[in-house]
Amino acid sequence: MPQLNPAPWFAILVFSWLVFLTVLPPKILNHSFPNDPTTQSTEKTKPEPWNWPWH
């Protein structure tokens, strides 16, 4: 069973991850999301009682 020399494959792996981690995150973070969450008021609303007829 032939053994592969890990030196070039490890360098390719590290270089590719370095490229992915330096190039892709700024591109992804530049996107704007259409549904930005809005802050809600901190006031608690009183629950309305249900006036259903119980038959």
SULGIQUI-V853510 format. One record per run of one state. SS is the DSSP state (h for helix, s for strand, l for the rest). FROM is the first residue (numbers start at 0). TO is the last residue. Records with the same first field share a line. If there is no record, write none. Layout:
# SULGIQUI-V853510
SS = FROM-TO / FROM-TO
This chain:
# SULGIQUI-V853510
l = 0-4 / 29-54
h = 5-28
